[in-house]
Amino acid sequence: GAHHVSDWAAVVARLNDTLQSLIRQDDPNWRAVVCCQDRPDLPDDPRITALPFDDPTPGNDKWRKLRKLVEALPQVVSDVGYVMSFDADDILRHGIVSEMLGRQAPGGYLVQSGLVMDAATGDIALADQRSITAPMRKPFWKLCGSCAALYIDPSEPASVSFLAEMTQHEHRMFPYLAKLAGQPLTPLSQPAVLYILNHGENFGARRGRVGYKTRFVQRYKITDPTTLFGIREDFALSSPTDPASAI
């Protein structure tokens, strides 16, 4: 809601960057539902809709919004597919919708490999499994909530109910809960999501949980120019020399 932030226009701009990353996908078979107190200006695309949220209960409303989104799912779509809770300031890599629908993983997908960008510096780091050269690195799903796409049949109440309960837990639990439910998640083949830190309105900053992620970016930042160029192409990022915006 606008009353929770210092710069509503900046929040809406970030949301639109996120939605544009969906619009740029080469497979058009996706839907986006934005749950919010104040309806932002949204791209003119019939696949994007707003779900009003008017619960006045004070405090962190993230969990109640997630539950409302999942409970509304049968009214939004009727076909089976994959459902991914996605933060309003993360960016989906070009081609990921095609990969999900092409591979048809029976349980769903996990963003094991992803990217973390510090908007204050423009540095980008790889989040992935640990390796010999990076023994303390973390997989993306431990750092960001835009990390799991679960297979769902909207006509099956048990399927929707499980997603509603799973999203009431921290994202670090997603792969474990999915496995316990008999829906193990398949890692996507490439870094699938870009998580942006320090852009001024990060929810995590209010909880004092951004500092270690900033240090993570500095420890594992990518320096190879060719790799960085490819990342900027796949995520439609502006040049790091452009002072106007990080994306």
Secondary structure, 3 states (H helix, E strand, C coil): CHHHCCCHHHHHHHHHHHHHHHHCCCCCCCCEEEEECCCCCCCCCCCEEEEECCCCCCCCCHHHHHHHHHHCHHHHCCCCEEEECCCCCEEECCCHHHHHHHHCCCCEEECCCEEEEECCCCCEEEECCCCCCCCCCCCHHHCCCCCEEEEECCCCHHHHHHHHHHCCCCHHHHHHHHHHCCCCCEECCCCCEEEEECCCCCHHHHCCCCHHHHHHHHHHECCCHHHHHHHHHHCCCCCCCCCCCCC
